[in-house]
Amino acid sequence: MTTFSDATFFLLVTLVKVVAILFVLLTAIAYITWLERKVIAHIQSRWGPYRVGPYGLLQPMADGIKFLFKEDIMPLEADRLIYLLAPFLAFTLAFLSFAVIPFGGSFQVGTHTVFLQITNLDVGLLFIFAVTSLGVYSIALAGWSSNSKYPLFGGLRSSAQMISYELSLGLAVIGVIMFSGTLNLRDIVMAQMGTWHWHGAWTPLPHWNIFAQPLGFLVYFTAAIAETNRVPFDLPEGETELVAGFHTEYSSLKFAMFFMSEYANMITVSCIATLLFFGGWGGPSFGITAPVVLALLSVFWFAFKVFLFLFFYIWMRGTLPRFRYDQLMAFGWKVLLPIGFLNILATGLFLTWWNS
């Protein structure tokens, strides 16, 4: 039976993890915007932010202060309740999925094992898909409640796009689930530890699912980019067509919430890609044996892999053009969805052959 002291320890550790993750996430979101502006500026032979602080490092703080004190404007004919609710819904759902994402290994504190994860659900992957798929409601409600044609078009586009690519996103990870036999994210990562063996011989290749599921990864990451409304799939926010899409009529802190939600969703899909296909927090230990240092090293490897995905996001924005809307929908239904089914079929046949 759990004693009061054990319950208190568990509560304190969970509170510390929640505060730490929120602090790191909010800081990361702020500086991803700085990184995006700097990288795209260098791609286009510009300077990017450089006036506020050294190398423009204080620019995110200046932007945050501007959002806090900027005048908050609401359309006269907007549905007031839903108009105010939509950004809070987007913000909450974007951050809720981080409750089940494992961002490192574990270490001992006395007789207690502390996992670097807020909560370890047996259906963690299913929980993330359930939460992220609800994000379309905030966008659709924002577009409808603004009572303006451009936000409405953006909301409708986003609803169709996210529902279409959600199918391919779900199909892409089924191959990983078939290999690992679980929906628990921590167990999926543990199944990728070590290296691949071929006919009993050791190989230097890490036991990551990307080598067994390259097609699944390509389908997943393509659908994930579309799910987060990023270039070249940013049709719901098409500036040249819809001004800014579903958040055209939003300003001040409510616009900042939509902005933060988008970048939080980028981090979420990058975390899932790292956990499912690239071994999560697995990486070289350099002969270190101290448990706490190993736990911190696992966090570093996880953050490094997520950073690479985020950098790729930014790189694509600076290099790729936007699709037409008919091309976007046709690609989702006619290309990604059949490839997703084909990947499941191929995985099933391979596992049947391997087990026999």
N, C-alpha and C positions, 0 to 999 in steps of 0.2 A: 504494500500500500504506500502511496506517495505521501511523504511527510510534508509538514508545512514548510520546512526549510528548503526541501527540494522544489516545491511549488514556487516559493519566493525566488529561488535562484533562476528557475526557468522563466519566470515573469520578467526579472531584471535583465536577463540575457536577451530575451525577445525584444524588450523595449530598447536596449542598446543597439541591437541589430536594425530595428526599424528606423531609429534616428540616424544611424550611420548610413544606411542605404539611401534614405531621403536626402541627406546632406550631399552624398557623393553624386546621386542622380541629378539633383538640381544644379550642382556645380558643373557636372559633365555636360548637361544640356546647354548651360550658358556658354561654355567654352567650345562646344561643337559648333555653335553659330559663329564664334570667332574664327575657328579653324576653317569652316566652310568659306567664309568671306576671304580669308587669306589664301587658301589653296586655289579657289576659283580666280582670284585676282592674279596670282602668279601664272596660272594657265593662260590668262588673257593679257599677260605682260602689264599688270597694274600693281599698285602697292597694297591695296586693301587698307583696313584700319591701321593707323599708325600714330594718330595724334594723341589719343587718350591713354596715357601710360606708355611704358616701353613696349615697342612693337604692337601697340594698340591693345595690350592685355587687359586694360580696364574698360574696354569698350562694352563688354556684356553688362558690367555694373552700370555704366551710363545709360544703356538701353533699358535696363530694369527700372532705373529711377524715372526715366521718361515715361514708361508705361504706367507707373504708379500715379504720376501727377498729370497725365494727359487728360484732357476733357473727355468724359464718357458720353457718347452720343447714342441715342436710341431712335430708330425710325418711329414716326408718329403713329402709323397704322400697324405696328408690330404686335404680335401676341406676347404681352409682357412676361408672363410666367414662363412660357417655353423658351422665349428668347434669352432669358436670364439663366434658365436651367441647362440649356445645351452646352455651354462651355464648361460648366462645373461637371456635367456628366462625362464629357470628353476627357477632362483632366483626371477625374477619379478612375475611370476605366483604364486609362493609359498607365497609371501607376500601380493599379491593383495587381497586375500580373507579376510584378516583381516579388510578391509575397512568396511565390513557390519556386523562384529561380535559384538554383544553387550556384554560388559564385566562388566556391573554393572547397577545400577538403574539410578536415576537422582536427581538433586538438583536445587534449584533456585538461580540465581544471579540477584538480582533486579527484573525486570519484565520478565527476560529470564529464560527459562527452559533448563538446560544443560544436555543432555543425554550422558551417558558414552559409546559412540559409534560414530564412525566417520560419518557414514551415515546410515539412516534407510530406507532400500528399502522394498517395499511391497513384492518383490519377492527375498528377501535376500538369502533364502535357494537355490533357483534355480540358483542365481548368483554364489554362492560358488561351486555348482556342475559343472556349466559351466566352471569356471576358473580352478578348480582342474583337470577336465577331460582333459584340454588342456596340462597339464604337461607331458603327455605321448609323445607329440611331441618333447619336449626338449631331452628326453631320447633316442627316436628313432633317432633323428638327430645327437645326440652325438655319438651313436654307428655306424651310417652309415658314418658320415663325417671323423671319425678317420682312415678309410681305413685299418682296422685291424680286424682279424677274431673274437677275443674274445669280443671286444666292440660291433661288429655287432650281435653276438649271444646274448649278454646281452640286446641290444636294442630290438631285435625281441622278446625275452622272455618277456621283460617288457611290450611291446605293447600288446601281447596276454594276459598276466596276468591282466593288468590294464583294458583292454576292457571287459574281462570276468567278473571280480569282480565288475566292475562299474555297471553292471545290477543288481546284488544282493544288492549293496549299495543303489541304487535308490529305489528298491522295499522295502527295510527295513524301510525307513522313510515315506512311503505312509500311513502306519497305524497311525503315529503321525499326519500327515496332515489331515487325516480323522477325528481324534479326535478333533483337534484344529480348523480346517476349514480355515487355512491360511498358506501362505508361508513366512509371516513376522516373523523373528526370535524373535523379542521383544514380539510380540503378543503370540507366542508359549510359551515363558517363563511365561508371565503373566497368561496364561491359567492354569499353573501348580502351582500357588500360593494357599495357604491354605492347607487344609487336605481333605482326602477322607471322604465321608459320606455314610453310609450304611442304607437304609430304614429310612433316616432322622436322624440317630444317628451319633454323632461325633466319629471319630476314630483318633488315634495318627499318622496314616500313612500320610506323606506328599503327596500332590496331584501331584506326579511325574508320568511321562509317563512310567517309568520303570516298575511300578506295573500293568499297563494296557497293555504294549507292551513288555513283557520280551523276547518273541521270536524275535520280531523285533530288539531289542537291540543286542541280540546275533548275529543275521545275520549282522547287521550294523557293529559291532565292529570287527567281524571276517573279513568281506570284507574290512574294513578300514585298518586293519593290512596288508592285501595283497596289498592294493592300495599304501601303503607307503613303500612297499618292505622291511618289517621287518621280523625277525625270528618269526615263522617258514616258512614264505613265501618269503624269500630273495633270490629267485632263480636268478633274474637278476644280482645279485652281488655275486653269489656263488663263494667264494674264492677258494674252492677246485676244481672247474670245470673251471671257467672263469677268474681266477686271481682276478679281481675286477669288471668284467662286463662292463657296458657301459662307465664307466669313467676310464678304464685301462690306456688310453693314455693321461689322463689329469694330470696336476701337478700345483703347486703353487696356485695362487689366483683362477684360474678357477676350480680346484678340490675343493677348499674351498667353492665355490658357490654351487656346487652340494651337498656337505656335509651339508651346512647350509639349503639348500632347503629341504633336507630329514627331518631334525629336525623341520623345520617350518611346513612341512606337518603333522608331528606327532602332533604338537601343534594344528593345524587346526582341525584334526579329533577328537582330545580330546575335543576341544571347542564345536564342533558340538554335540558330544555325551553328553556333559554337558548340552547344551541348549535344546536338543530335549528330553532327557530321564531323567535328574536328576535336573530339576528345575532351571537351569541356575545359577543366582546369589542368588537364594532364600536360606534362612537359618535363624537360630535363631537371633533375634535382641537384646536379653538380656535386654529388656525394654528401649533401647536407643530411643530417640525421635529427637535428633538434626539431621537435614536433611543431612548436610555434612558428619557427622560421619556415618550415615546410608548408605550413598553412598559409603564411603570407606569400610564399613563392607561388603557391597554387592560385592565389588571388591575382598575382601579377600575370601569370600565363593566361588566365581567363580574360583579364582586362585587355591584355595585348592582342588576343585574337579578336575580341569584340571591336577594338580600335581599328584593326585592319579592315573589317567589314564596313565600319562607318567611313573610313577613308575612301573605300571603293564607292560608297554611296555618293560622296562629294565629288569624286573623280568623274563619275558618270554624269552628274549634273553639269559639269564644266565641258563635257565633250559630246554628249548625245543630243540629238534633236527630239522634239516631242512627236509622238504618234498622232495620226488623225484618230478621231473617236471610233470610226467604223473599223479601222485597222486594229485598234486596241481590243475591241470586243471580239473580233474575228480571231485574233491571236489567242485569246483566252479560251474560247470554245473549240476552235478547230485545230489548235496546235498543242497547247499546254495540257488540256484535259485528256486527249488521246494518249499523249506521252506518259501522263500520270498513270493511266490504266495499264499501258504497256509495261511500265516499270514494275507495277504490282504483279502482273502476270509473269514477267521474267524472274522476279525475286522468288515467287512461289515455286516455279519450276526448278530454280537453282537449289532452293532449300530442300525440295523433295528429292532431287538427285543426290545432294550432299548427305542427307540423313539416311538414304537407302544404301 
